[in-house]
Structures are given as C-alpha cells and as structure tokens.
Amino acid sequence: MRLARVLAAALTATLLLAGCGGSDAPPRPSGEIKVATGNPGGVYADYGAGYADLIESRLPDVSAQVLHTGGSVDNLRRVAADQAQAGFTLADSAADAVAGSAPFSRKLPVVALASLYDNYVQLVVRADSPVRSAKALRGLRVSVGAEGSGTALIAERILKVAGLSPDSDLTSLRLDVRESATALAEGRIDAFFWSGGLPTGAITELRRNTMIRLVDLGDVVDELTRSYGELYTETTVPAVVYGAQSAVTTVSVPNFLVVRRDMPDSEAYWLTRLLFEGQSQLIQAHPEARRLDRRTAIATHPLELHPGAARWYRESHP
C-alpha cells in the first residue's frame, strides 16, 4: 500500500545516501530529447510539455520534442525502442514491461528517473445515468481508453474483477480522453474510463456544459489488489476536484518518468536534476507537479533507478 511505498523509499534513500559526498556535476547533455507523453487533454500531455520546455530552457545544447502518444504502454515501447528518450508511464504498465508480461511480448530495458505523482482511475457518466458501479456497465457503450494506454490496461482489469468481459459484456470503444468526453456529451457512449492526475483538463472542460459524475469503484478495489498486487491503492477523488456533491472511492497508481537502461549516466543525471530545479515551472504546466518530492521520488518499485538519477539523489542530499 502507500505506506509500504513510503517505507521502501526511506530504505532506498538510506542505501543511496550511505557514504555520499559532494562532487562536480557531470557534463550537460546535447542533441535531441523526445519526451513521450499521452493524449492531448490529459495530464501527461501538459506535464510533458512543461518538462520539454524546461529541458530546452535549462540545457542550451538540447532540442526537446513532445510526442503525443496513446499513453503508458505506447510510451514504454517507444522508450525501449529508442524512439523517445524519456516517457511517462503508470507503475502497473511498467511492471508488465520489465516482466515481459502481456501486453508486452518481451522484457523491456527500462528504468526510472523518478516517481512523479499518483493517477486516479475515474469512471465518468452523465449525472442522470443509472450506473452506480462497474458491474452496472453490462450491455452499455463504454470507452475503455485509447489503444496503448495505461487507462485501457486498468479498465480491463477493473471490468474483469467486476465479472465483465470488455469484448462480450459491453460495447467497448478505444477513445482517448478528449474523444471520450465528446462522445459522452453527445450521447454516443454511456461511460468512459480515465486514469489520470487531478484535475484532468478534458473532464473539467466536459463538466462546463454537461452534468457528469464519477462512479464509486470501492467495491472492486480489494479484488483488484488481490489479483494484481499492491501497486493499486484505495483512495478517493475529493468532491472539490470536479465540484461533485461528495467524494468517491477509487484506486490510484503511481506514475514514473522512465528512460532506457543504457542512457548515459550524465544525461539521466541532468534529466532528473531538472525535474526538481525546475519544479516551479512544471507546476505552471500542471498542478500535479506539486507532488514531486525528492524523498518519495525514489520509490520506483518495480523499476530500478537509473544510476545517473541515483547519483543526483545522493549528491543533492543536504
């Protein structure tokens, strides 16, 4: 659970800091850095755009490019294939990647620079919908997330523990968050899943003209954790986030920033360092950047920390 992750971070910090001492920073990188983000309207896209701007403003010999992608699974594949130098991913997708489990056909050589913030699973329906649980989606039209997204991965797991097959028990659509929001507003779907930070811009925009609510997922959390492990944590979406009448129970999953294992140590060092030195700039891109904390950023299980990132955490300790 979340406490276990914090304790793991503390233990890792102790190991990283053992015998540490100050030293000169490594050379700054040069060339092009592509950052794999996610769908426009989601937190990855906003956070990633802010990060790319930060890289270009602080590293004069680097050209940074934002890649809008399907999300976590897509990003992991792109980073592993060296089509992107850094990417955002959910911890559950990352666990499958390093294990070589479906939807991946082999183990991917990815490691983490930092744990950034937690994603919240959001099952969105119109306010007058009769749907009050995941089980009630049977027979309905539901967007389970874009192809290659972490949303699709966790949505299918939630449906499974709710006793539903996305292929036979409902009409599944593969829409990104903006497409899902538009489809719900126009009555073309009955519900959509989204896994993202709070607030998610596309849902905030949807709420301006369409009465919506989030479905409580408390009845599936225990089984989800039993079936897929403690990367999933029971939590709540506060009412204030989208102006709801009450908070809803859901599940959260950590987000990581990942790179290839063979990225040069100096490049990983600077990409990590910039996250923290430029945090105020990242907060302007998306408020979830406020959650970036050096003490918990190293809690990247099941991914290893890149040695260059570990060096920055070690040397930045006061």
Buried (B, 14 or more C-beta within 10 A) or exposed (E): EBEEBEEBBEEBBEEBEEEEEEEEEBEBBEEEBBBBBBBBBBBBBBBBBBBBBBBBEBBEEBEBBBBBBBBBBBBBBBBBEEBBBBBBBBBBBBBBBBEEEEBBEEEBBBBBBBBBBBBBBBBBBBEEBEBEBBBBBBEBBBBBBBBBBBBBBBBBBBBBBBEBEBEEBBBBBBBBBBBBBBBBBEEBBBBBBBBBBBBBBBBBBBBEEBEBBBBBBBBBBEBBBEEBEEBBBBBBBEEEBBEBEEBBBBBBBBBBBBBBBEBBBBBBBBBBBBBBBBBEBBBEBBBBBEBBBBEBBBBBBBBBBBEBBBBBBBBBEE
